Amino acid sequence: MSNESSNTSSKITIAVLVLVIIGSWIYFNSSKVDIITTYDNKIAVIDSAKAKIQAEFIEVSAKADSLTSQNTSLQGELLDKSNQIQKLKSNISTILRKQNATDKELAEAKTLIADLNGKVTNLFADLAKAQAENKDLTAKNEVLTNTNSTLNSNLTATQKEKERLQDIGSTLHASTFSIQALRIKDDGTEKKTSNTKRANTIRLSFQIDRNKITPTGSQELFVCITGPDGKAFNEVGKINTREDGAKAYSNKLSVQYEQNKELPVSYDIKNVTFTEGEYLVEIYHNGFKIGEGKTKLTKGLF
């Protein structure tokens, strides 16, 4: 009876131990599952946070890259800001490339991304302002260029007008015009006449007046004579006048003019045959007629 009671007690003890072991196994197994689940959930949360941060970084990086590609010639303060952005991108990228980035590192990356986003936004604003200022400067420069072109054109026109007026102003003027028919004998004696048979010379005399513009030196005068028949008399060539077109001339005189001084001029038309009627003598200088005179010859009996 004692042995049966002892066996029963042993079986109960063994059963209790088995139950305890089974319970412990179930507990530890359940705890392990909970730990794994918690770890997996934590990893999922971290991965989700990292993915979100990476998405934000990609978006901001795209903006930064567009700035770099569209503005390759940044200088000064804008270039410094662009370099700061590139440095921030590099730091953030280093953190996000880590396989097991900690919460602290991801938080740091998120802060850096916010800073990056602010710098990119500011640089966009600075670039827009710089482009607007550059556009304004370009417009002002264009106005200045057009103004300068107009001023140069006006200056050129003024210079040309000055040269034209100076050219016109340098034209000599003849006064005290006199035309006299003469008979000059072989011994040099002279006698005035109006007889075509006796006249063998027409003397043209005048005075070149003072001119402050005409420089000292040789000046060419052209003598144009129109005969009684209305045709050029004793023509030797043609000149282009400024007001009367092409004009036949009878002789070209070269006189030595001294600036701002009067100069008497005398010229003889001789060794030609004169006919009855009126002779018109015109003097041209610098393309302008500067004086004229007339003389009339009659047909004498002897």
PATI-305148 format. One record per residue: residue number from 1; residue in three letters; x, y, z of N, C-alpha, C in turn. Coordinates in steps of 0.1 Angstrom, whole numbers. Layout:
N
NUM, ALA, X, Y, Z, X, Y, Z, X, Y, Z
...
***
This chain:
302
1, MET, 8, -12, 0, 0, 0, 0, 9, 12, 0
2, SER, 19, 12, 7, 29, 23, 8, 36, 25, -5
3, ASN, 39, 14, -13, 45, 15, -26, 36, 21, -36
4, GLU, 23, 18, -36, 14, 23, -45, 12, 38, -43
5, SER, 12, 43, -31, 11, 57, -28, 23, 64, -32
6, SER, 35, 58, -31, 48, 64, -35, 48, 66, -50
7, ASN, 43, 56, -57, 43, 56, -72, 34, 67, -77
8, THR, 23, 68, -71, 13, 78, -75, 18, 92, -73
9, SER, 25, 94, -62, 31, 107, -59, 42, 110, -70
10, SER, 50, 100, -74, 60, 102, -84, 54, 106, -97
11, LYS, 44, 99, -101, 37, 102, -114, 32, 116, -114
12, ILE, 26, 120, -102, 20, 134, -102, 31, 144, -104
13, THR, 43, 141, -97, 54, 151, -98, 59, 152, -112
14, ILE, 60, 140, -118, 65, 140, -132, 55, 148, -141
15, ALA, 43, 145, -139, 32, 152, -147, 33, 167, -146
16, VAL, 35, 171, -133, 36, 186, -131, 48, 192, -138
17, LEU, 60, 184, -137, 72, 189, -143, 70, 190, -158
18, VAL, 63, 180, -164, 61, 180, -178, 52, 192, -182
19, LEU, 42, 194, -174, 34, 206, -177, 41, 219, -176
20, VAL, 50, 220, -166, 58, 232, -164, 67, 234, -176
21, ILE, 74, 223, -180, 83, 224, -192, 75, 228, -204
22, ILE, 63, 222, -206, 55, 225, -218, 51, 240, -217
23, GLY, 47, 244, -206, 42, 258, -204, 53, 268, -207
24, SER, 65, 264, -201, 77, 273, -203, 80, 274, -218
25, TRP, 80, 262, -225, 83, 262, -239, 73, 271, -247
26, ILE, 60, 269, -243, 50, 277, -250, 52, 292, -248
27, TYR, 56, 295, -235, 58, 309, -232, 69, 315, -239
28, PHE, 81, 308, -239, 93, 313, -245, 91, 314, -261
29, ASN, 84, 304, -266, 81, 304, -280, 72, 316, -284
30, SER, 62, 318, -275, 53, 330, -278, 61, 343, -277
31, SER, 70, 344, -267, 78, 356, -265, 87, 358, -277
32, LYS, 93, 347, -282, 102, 348, -294, 94, 354, -305
33, VAL, 82, 349, -307, 74, 353, -318, 71, 368, -317
34, ASP, 67, 372, -304, 64, 386, -302, 77, 395, -305
35, ILE, 88, 390, -301, 101, 398, -303, 104, 399, -318
36, ILE, 102, 388, -325, 105, 388, -339, 95, 398, -346
37, THR, 82, 396, -342, 72, 405, -348, 75, 420, -345
38, THR, 78, 422, -333, 82, 436, -329, 93, 441, -337
39, TYR, 104, 433, -339, 116, 437, -346, 112, 439, -361
40, ASP, 104, 430, -366, 100, 431, -380, 92, 444, -382
41, ASN, 83, 447, -372, 75, 459, -373, 84, 471, -373
42, LYS, 94, 470, -364, 103, 482, -362, 111, 484, -375
43, ILE, 116, 473, -381, 123, 473, -393, 114, 479, -404
44, ALA, 102, 475, -405, 92, 480, -415, 90, 495, -413
45, VAL, 89, 499, -400, 87, 514, -398, 99, 521, -402
46, ILE, 111, 516, -399, 124, 523, -403, 125, 523, -418
47, ASP, 122, 512, -425, 123, 511, -439, 113, 521, -445
48, SER, 101, 522, -440, 91, 531, -445, 95, 546, -443
49, ALA, 101, 549, -431, 106, 563, -429, 117, 566, -438
50, LYS, 126, 556, -440, 138, 558, -449, 133, 560, -463
51, ALA, 123, 552, -467, 118, 554, -481, 112, 567, -483
52, LYS, 105, 572, -473, 98, 585, -474, 109, 596, -475
53, ILE, 119, 595, -467, 130, 604, -467, 137, 604, -480
54, GLN, 140, 592, -485, 146, 591, -498, 138, 597, -509
55, ALA, 125, 596, -509, 116, 602, -519, 117, 617, -518
56, GLU, 117, 622, -506, 119, 637, -504, 132, 641, -510
57, PHE, 142, 634, -507, 156, 637, -511, 157, 637, -527
58, ILE, 150, 627, -533, 150, 626, -548, 143, 638, -554
59, GLU, 132, 642, -548, 125, 654, -553, 133, 667, -552
60, VAL, 139, 669, -540, 147, 681, -538, 160, 680, -547
61, SER, 166, 668, -549, 177, 667, -557, 174, 670, -572
62, ALA, 162, 666, -576, 158, 669, -590, 158, 685, -592
63, LYS, 153, 692, -582, 152, 706, -583, 166, 712, -584
64, ALA, 175, 707, -575, 189, 712, -574, 196, 709, -587
65, ASP, 194, 697, -593, 201, 693, -605, 196, 702, -617
66, SER, 183, 706, -617, 178, 714, -627, 185, 728, -627
67, LEU, 188, 733, -615, 195, 745, -613, 209, 744, -619
68, THR, 216, 733, -616, 229, 731, -621, 230, 730, -636
69, SER, 220, 723, -642, 221, 721, -656, 217, 733, -664
70, GLN, 208, 741, -658, 203, 753, -665, 212, 765, -663
71, ASN, 220, 765, -653, 229, 776, -649, 243, 772, -647
72, THR, 250, 770, -658, 264, 764, -658, 274, 775, -656
73, SER, 270, 788, -656, 280, 798, -655, 277, 807, -643
74, LEU, 274, 801, -631, 271, 809, -619, 284, 815, -614
75, GLN, 283, 826, -608, 295, 833, -603, 292, 839, -589
76, GLY, 303, 842, -582, 301, 849, -569, 293, 843, -559
77, GLU, 284, 850, -553, 275, 845, -542, 266, 834, -547
78, LEU, 261, 834, -559, 252, 824, -565, 260, 811, -566
79, LEU, 273, 811, -570, 281, 799, -571, 284, 793, -557
80, ASP, 286, 802, -547, 288, 797, -534, 276, 789, -529
81, LYS, 264, 795, -531, 251, 788, -527, 250, 775, -534
82, SER, 253, 775, -547, 252, 762, -555, 261, 752, -549
83, ASN, 273, 756, -545, 283, 746, -539, 278, 741, -526
84, GLN, 272, 749, -518, 266, 745, -505, 255, 735, -507
85, ILE, 247, 737, -518, 237, 727, -521, 243, 714, -525
86, GLN, 253, 714, -533, 259, 701, -537, 266, 694, -525
87, LYS, 271, 702, -516, 277, 696, -504, 266, 689, -495
88, LEU, 255, 696, -493, 244, 690, -486, 239, 678, -492
89, LYS, 238, 678, -505, 233, 666, -513, 242, 654, -510
90, SER, 255, 657, -510, 265, 646, -508, 264, 640, -493
91, ASN, 262, 649, -484, 261, 645, -470, 248, 636, -468
92, ILE, 237, 641, -473, 224, 633, -472, 225, 620, -479
93, SER, 231, 620, -491, 233, 607, -499, 241, 597, -491
94, THR, 252, 602, -484, 260, 593, -476, 252, 586, -465
95, ILE, 243, 593, -458, 235, 588, -448, 225, 577, -454
96, LEU, 218, 581, -465, 208, 572, -470, 214, 560, -477
97, ARG, 226, 560, -480, 232, 548, -486, 236, 538, -476
98, LYS, 235, 542, -463, 238, 532, -452, 227, 521, -451
99, GLN, 231, 509, -451, 222, 498, -451, 213, 498, -438
100, ASN, 220, 501, -426, 213, 500, -413, 214, 514, -407
101, ALA, 209, 524, -413, 209, 538, -408, 200, 538, -395
102, THR, 205, 545, -385, 198, 546, -372, 187, 556, -373
103, ASP, 178, 556, -363, 168, 566, -363, 174, 580, -362
104, LYS, 185, 581, -354, 191, 594, -353, 197, 599, -366
105, GLU, 203, 590, -374, 209, 593, -387, 198, 597, -396
106, LEU, 187, 590, -396, 175, 593, -405, 169, 607, -401
107, ALA, 169, 609, -388, 164, 622, -384, 173, 633, -389
108, GLU, 186, 631, -388, 196, 641, -393, 194, 643, -408
109, ALA, 192, 632, -415, 190, 633, -430, 177, 641, -433
110, LYS, 167, 639, -425, 154, 646, -427, 157, 661, -425
111, THR, 164, 665, -414, 167, 679, -411, 176, 685, -423
112, LEU, 185, 677, -427, 194, 682, -438, 186, 684, -451
113, ILE, 176, 675, -453, 168, 676, -465, 159, 689, -465
114, ALA, 154, 692, -453, 147, 704, -451, 155, 717, -454
115, ASP, 168, 716, -449, 178, 727, -451, 181, 728, -466
116, LEU, 182, 716, -472, 185, 716, -487, 174, 722, -495
117, ASN, 162, 718, -491, 150, 723, -498, 149, 739, -497
118, GLY, 152, 744, -485, 152, 758, -483, 163, 765, -491
119, LYS, 175, 759, -492, 186, 765, -499, 182, 765, -514
120, VAL, 176, 754, -519, 173, 753, -533, 162, 764, -537
121, THR, 152, 765, -528, 141, 775, -530, 147, 789, -530
122, ASN, 157, 792, -521, 163, 805, -521, 171, 808, -533
123, LEU, 178, 797, -538, 187, 799, -550, 178, 801, -562
124, PHE, 167, 794, -563, 157, 796, -574, 153, 811, -574
125, ALA, 149, 816, -562, 145, 830, -561, 156, 840, -565
126, ASP, 168, 837, -560, 180, 845, -563, 182, 845, -578
127, LEU, 181, 834, -584, 183, 833, -599, 173, 840, -607
128, ALA, 160, 839, -602, 149, 846, -609, 152, 861, -608
129, LYS, 156, 866, -596, 159, 880, -594, 170, 884, -603
130, ALA, 181, 876, -603, 193, 879, -611, 189, 880, -626
131, GLN, 181, 870, -631, 177, 870, -645, 168, 882, -648
132, ALA, 159, 886, -639, 151, 898, -641, 160, 911, -642
133, GLU, 170, 911, -633, 179, 923, -633, 188, 923, -646
134, ASN, 192, 910, -650, 200, 909, -662, 191, 914, -674
135, LYS, 178, 910, -674, 169, 913, -685, 168, 929, -685
136, ASP, 167, 934, -673, 165, 949, -672, 178, 956, -677
137, LEU, 189, 950, -673, 202, 956, -678, 204, 955, -693
138, THR, 199, 943, -698, 200, 941, -712, 192, 951, -720
139, ALA, 180, 954, -714, 171, 963, -721, 177, 977, -720
140, LYS, 182, 981, -708, 189, 994, -707, 201, 995, -716
141, ASN, 209, 984, -717, 220, 984, -725, 216, 986, -740
142, GLU, 205, 980, -744, 200, 981, -757, 196, 996, -760
143, VAL, 190, 1002, -750, 186, 1016, -751, 198, 1025, -753
144, LEU, 208, 1022, -744, 221, 1029, -745, 228, 1027, -758
145, THR, 228, 1015, -763, 234, 1012, -776, 227, 1019, -787
146, ASN, 213, 1019, -787, 206, 1027, -797, 208, 1042, -796
147, THR, 209, 1046, -783, 211, 1061, -781, 225, 1064, -786
148, ASN, 235, 1056, -783, 249, 1058, -788, 249, 1058, -803
149, SER, 242, 1048, -809, 242, 1047, -823, 236, 1060, -829
150, THR, 225, 1065, -823, 218, 1077, -828, 228, 1089, -826
151, LEU, 235, 1090, -815, 244, 1100, -812, 256, 1100, -822
152, ASN, 260, 1088, -825, 271, 1086, -835, 266, 1091, -849
153, SER, 254, 1087, -852, 248, 1091, -865, 247, 1106, -866
154, ASN, 242, 1111, -855, 240, 1126, -854, 254, 1133, -855
155, LEU, 264, 1127, -848, 277, 1133, -848, 283, 1132, -862
156, THR, 281, 1120, -869, 286, 1119, -883, 279, 1129, -892
157, ALA, 266, 1130, -890, 258, 1139, -898, 263, 1154, -896
158, THR, 265, 1157, -883, 270, 1170, -879, 284, 1173, -885
159, GLN, 292, 1162, -884, 306, 1164, -890, 305, 1166, -905
160, LYS, 297, 1158, -911, 295, 1159, -926, 290, 1173, -929
161, GLU, 280, 1178, -921, 274, 1191, -924, 285, 1202, -922
162, LYS, 293, 1200, -911, 304, 1209, -908, 314, 1210, -920
163, GLU, 317, 1198, -925, 327, 1197, -936, 320, 1203, -949
164, ARG, 307, 1201, -950, 300, 1207, -962, 300, 1222, -961
165, LEU, 297, 1227, -949, 297, 1242, -948, 311, 1248, -949
166, GLN, 321, 1240, -943, 334, 1245, -944, 339, 1245, -959
167, ASP, 335, 1235, -966, 338, 1234, -980, 332, 1246, -988
168, ILE, 319, 1248, -985, 312, 1259, -992, 318, 1272, -988
169, GLY, 321, 1273, -974, 327, 1286, -969, 341, 1289, -975
170, SER, 348, 1278, -979, 361, 1281, -984, 361, 1285, -999
171, THR, 349, 1286, -1005, 348, 1291, -1019, 351, 1306, -1019
172, LEU, 360, 1309, -1028, 364, 1323, -1030, 353, 1331, -1036
173, HIS, 354, 1345, -1035, 344, 1354, -1041, 352, 1365, -1048
174, ALA, 347, 1367, -1060, 353, 1378, -1069, 344, 1390, -1069
175, SER, 351, 1402, -1068, 344, 1415, -1069, 351, 1424, -1078
176, THR, 346, 1436, -1079, 351, 1447, -1088, 355, 1440, -1102
177, PHE, 345, 1433, -1107, 346, 1426, -1120, 347, 1436, -1132
178, SER, 357, 1434, -1141, 358, 1443, -1152, 362, 1435, -1165
179, ILE, 355, 1438, -1176, 359, 1432, -1189, 361, 1443, -1199
180, GLN, 372, 1443, -1206, 376, 1453, -1215, 382, 1447, -1228
181, ALA, 376, 1451, -1239, 382, 1448, -1252, 394, 1457, -1255
182, LEU, 405, 1451, -1260, 417, 1459, -1263, 423, 1456, -1276
183, ARG, 431, 1465, -1281, 439, 1462, -1292, 454, 1464, -1287
184, ILE, 461, 1454, -1287, 475, 1454, -1283, 484, 1453, -1295
185, LYS, 492, 1463, -1297, 502, 1463, -1308, 514, 1455, -1305
186, ASP, 522, 1453, -1316, 534, 1445, -1314, 544, 1451, -1304
187, ASP, 544, 1464, -1303, 553, 1471, -1294, 548, 1471, -1280
188, GLY, 536, 1465, -1278, 531, 1464, -1264, 521, 1475, -1260
189, THR, 519, 1485, -1269, 510, 1495, -1265, 496, 1490, -1266
190, GLU, 487, 1495, -1257, 473, 1490, -1256, 464, 1502, -1259
191, LYS, 452, 1498, -1265, 442, 1508, -1267, 428, 1501, -1266
192, LYS, 419, 1508, -1258, 406, 1502, -1256, 398, 1503, -1269
193, THR, 390, 1493, -1272, 382, 1494, -1284, 370, 1485, -1282
194, SER, 359, 1487, -1290, 348, 1478, -1290, 346, 1473, -1304
195, ASN, 355, 1475, -1313, 354, 1471, -1327, 360, 1457, -1329
196, THR, 352, 1449, -1335, 356, 1435, -1337, 368, 1434, -1346
197, LYS, 369, 1443, -1355, 381, 1442, -1365, 394, 1447, -1358
198, ARG, 392, 1456, -1348, 404, 1461, -1342, 408, 1453, -1329
199, ALA, 398, 1448, -1322, 400, 1441, -1309, 408, 1428, -1312
200, ASN, 418, 1426, -1305, 425, 1413, -1305, 427, 1407, -1291
201, THR, 422, 1413, -1281, 423, 1409, -1267, 411, 1413, -1259
202, ILE, 407, 1404, -1250, 397, 1408, -1240, 404, 1406, -1227
203, ARG, 404, 1417, -1219, 411, 1416, -1206, 400, 1414, -1195
204, LEU, 402, 1404, -1187, 393, 1401, -1176, 401, 1405, -1163
205, SER, 396, 1413, -1155, 402, 1416, -1142, 392, 1417, -1131
206, PHE, 396, 1412, -1119, 387, 1412, -1108, 396, 1410, -1095
207, GLN, 389, 1411, -1084, 396, 1410, -1071, 390, 1398, -1063
208, ILE, 399, 1389, -1058, 395, 1379, -1049, 394, 1385, -1035
209, ASP, 383, 1384, -1029, 381, 1390, -1016, 387, 1382, -1005
210, ARG, 387, 1387, -993, 393, 1381, -981, 384, 1368, -977
211, ASN, 391, 1358, -973, 383, 1346, -969, 391, 1339, -958
212, LYS, 385, 1338, -946, 392, 1333, -934, 393, 1318, -934
213, ILE, 385, 1311, -943, 385, 1297, -943, 394, 1291, -953
214, THR, 394, 1297, -965, 403, 1292, -976, 417, 1292, -971
215, PRO, 424, 1280, -972, 438, 1279, -968, 447, 1286, -978
216, THR, 459, 1290, -973, 469, 1296, -982, 474, 1285, -991
217, GLY, 475, 1289, -1004, 481, 1279, -1014, 475, 1282, -1027
218, SER, 477, 1272, -1036, 473, 1274, -1050, 458, 1271, -1051
219, GLN, 450, 1279, -1058, 436, 1278, -1060, 433, 1278, -1075
220, GLU, 425, 1269, -1080, 421, 1268, -1094, 409, 1276, -1097
221, LEU, 409, 1285, -1107, 398, 1292, -1112, 395, 1288, -1126
222, PHE, 383, 1287, -1130, 379, 1283, -1143, 372, 1295, -1150
223, VAL, 376, 1298, -1162, 371, 1309, -1170, 362, 1303, -1180
224, CYS, 349, 1306, -1179, 339, 1302, -1189, 334, 1314, -1197
225, ILE, 335, 1313, -1211, 331, 1324, -1219, 320, 1319, -1229
226, THR, 309, 1326, -1229, 298, 1324, -1238, 298, 1334, -1249
227, GLY, 299, 1330, -1262, 300, 1340, -1273, 286, 1345, -1277
228, PRO, 286, 1354, -1286, 274, 1360, -1291, 263, 1350, -1296
229, ASP, 268, 1339, -1301, 259, 1329, -1306, 253, 1320, -1295
230, GLY, 257, 1322, -1282, 252, 1315, -1271, 259, 1302, -1268
231, LYS, 270, 1300, -1276, 278, 1288, -1274, 291, 1291, -1267
232, ALA, 297, 1280, -1261, 310, 1282, -1254, 320, 1287, -1264
233, PHE, 327, 1297, -1259, 337, 1303, -1268, 351, 1298, -1264
234, ASN, 358, 1294, -1274, 372, 1289, -1273, 373, 1278, -1262
235, GLU, 364, 1268, -1263, 363, 1257, -1253, 376, 1248, -1253
236, VAL, 381, 1245, -1240, 392, 1236, -1239, 389, 1224, -1230
237, GLY, 377, 1224, -1223, 373, 1213, -1215, 360, 1216, -1208
238, LYS, 356, 1207, -1198, 344, 1209, -1191, 346, 1207, -1176
239, ILE, 339, 1213, -1168, 339, 1212, -1153, 325, 1208, -1149
240, ASN, 324, 1201, -1137, 311, 1199, -1131, 308, 1209, -1120
241, THR, 299, 1218, -1123, 295, 1228, -1113, 285, 1223, -1103
242, ARG, 283, 1230, -1092, 274, 1225, -1082, 259, 1229, -1085
243, GLU, 258, 1239, -1093, 244, 1245, -1095, 240, 1245, -1110
244, ASP, 250, 1245, -1119, 247, 1247, -1133, 251, 1234, -1142
245, GLY, 254, 1223, -1135, 257, 1211, -1142, 271, 1212, -1149
246, ALA, 272, 1204, -1160, 285, 1205, -1167, 286, 1218, -1174
247, LYS, 298, 1223, -1174, 301, 1237, -1180, 314, 1237, -1188
248, ALA, 313, 1242, -1200, 325, 1243, -1208, 333, 1255, -1204
249, TYR, 346, 1253, -1203, 355, 1264, -1199, 365, 1267, -1209
250, SER, 370, 1279, -1209, 380, 1284, -1219, 394, 1284, -1214
251, ASN, 395, 1285, -1201, 409, 1284, -1196, 408, 1281, -1181
252, LYS, 419, 1276, -1176, 420, 1273, -1161, 431, 1281, -1156
253, LEU, 428, 1289, -1146, 438, 1298, -1139, 442, 1292, -1126
254, SER, 455, 1292, -1123, 460, 1288, -1110, 466, 1301, -1103
255, VAL, 460, 1304, -1092, 464, 1316, -1085, 469, 1313, -1071
256, GLN, 479, 1320, -1066, 484, 1318, -1053, 477, 1326, -1043
257, TYR, 468, 1320, -1035, 460, 1328, -1026, 466, 1327, -1012
258, GLU, 466, 1339, -1005, 470, 1339, -991, 458, 1341, -982
259, GLN, 456, 1332, -972, 444, 1332, -964, 441, 1346, -958
260, ASN, 428, 1350, -959, 423, 1362, -954, 430, 1375, -960
261, LYS, 434, 1373, -972, 440, 1385, -979, 433, 1387, -993
262, GLU, 433, 1399, -997, 427, 1402, -1011, 438, 1399, -1021
263, LEU, 433, 1395, -1033, 442, 1392, -1044, 437, 1397, -1057
264, PRO, 443, 1406, -1063, 439, 1411, -1077, 443, 1401, -1087
265, VAL, 434, 1398, -1097, 436, 1389, -1108, 434, 1395, -1121
266, SER, 442, 1393, -1130, 440, 1398, -1144, 443, 1387, -1154
267, TYR, 435, 1386, -1164, 437, 1375, -1174, 433, 1380, -1188
268, ASP, 442, 1377, -1197, 439, 1382, -1211, 435, 1370, -1220
269, ILE, 424, 1373, -1227, 420, 1363, -1238, 424, 1369, -1251
270, LYS, 434, 1362, -1257, 439, 1368, -1270, 442, 1357, -1280
271, ASN, 447, 1362, -1292, 450, 1353, -1303, 438, 1345, -1307
272, VAL, 426, 1351, -1307, 414, 1345, -1312, 407, 1355, -1320
273, THR, 397, 1351, -1328, 389, 1360, -1336, 376, 1362, -1330
274, PHE, 373, 1375, -1328, 361, 1379, -1322, 350, 1383, -1332
275, THR, 338, 1380, -1329, 327, 1384, -1337, 318, 1394, -1330
276, GLU, 309, 1400, -1338, 301, 1411, -1333, 291, 1405, -1323
277, GLY, 288, 1412, -1312, 279, 1407, -1302, 284, 1408, -1288
278, GLU, 276, 1402, -1279, 279, 1403, -1265, 286, 1390, -1260
279, TYR, 296, 1392, -1252, 304, 1381, -1246, 301, 1381, -1231
280, LEU, 298, 1369, -1226, 296, 1367, -1212, 308, 1359, -1206
281, VAL, 314, 1364, -1196, 325, 1358, -1190, 321, 1354, -1175
282, GLU, 323, 1341, -1172, 319, 1337, -1158, 332, 1330, -1152
283, ILE, 334, 1332, -1139, 345, 1326, -1132, 339, 1316, -1121
284, TYR, 345, 1304, -1121, 341, 1294, -1112, 352, 1290, -1103
285, HIS, 349, 1287, -1090, 358, 1282, -1081, 351, 1272, -1071
286, ASN, 357, 1261, -1069, 351, 1250, -1060, 337, 1246, -1065
287, GLY, 335, 1247, -1078, 322, 1243, -1084, 311, 1254, -1084
288, PHE, 314, 1265, -1078, 305, 1276, -1077, 309, 1288, -1086
289, LYS, 299, 1295, -1091, 302, 1307, -1099, 305, 1318, -1089
290, ILE, 317, 1325, -1090, 320, 1335, -1080, 320, 1349, -1086
291, GLY, 317, 1350, -1099, 317, 1363, -1105, 314, 1362, -1120
292, GLU, 309, 1373, -1126, 307, 1373, -1140, 307, 1388, -1145
293, GLY, 309, 1389, -1158, 309, 1402, -1165, 306, 1400, -1179
294, LYS, 302, 1412, -1186, 299, 1411, -1200, 306, 1423, -1207
295, THR, 308, 1420, -1220, 313, 1431, -1229, 307, 1429, -1242
296, LYS, 305, 1440, -1249, 299, 1440, -1262, 308, 1445, -1273
297, LEU, 310, 1438, -1284, 318, 1442, -1295, 309, 1445, -1307
298, THR, 312, 1456, -1314, 305, 1460, -1326, 313, 1458, -1338
299, LYS, 306, 1457, -1349, 313, 1455, -1362, 317, 1469, -1367
300, GLY, 329, 1472, -1368, 334, 1485, -1373, 336, 1485, -1388
301, LEU, 338, 1497, -1393, 340, 1498, -1408, 355, 1495, -1411
302, PHE, 364, 1499, -1402, 378, 1497, -1404, 385, 1496, -1391
***
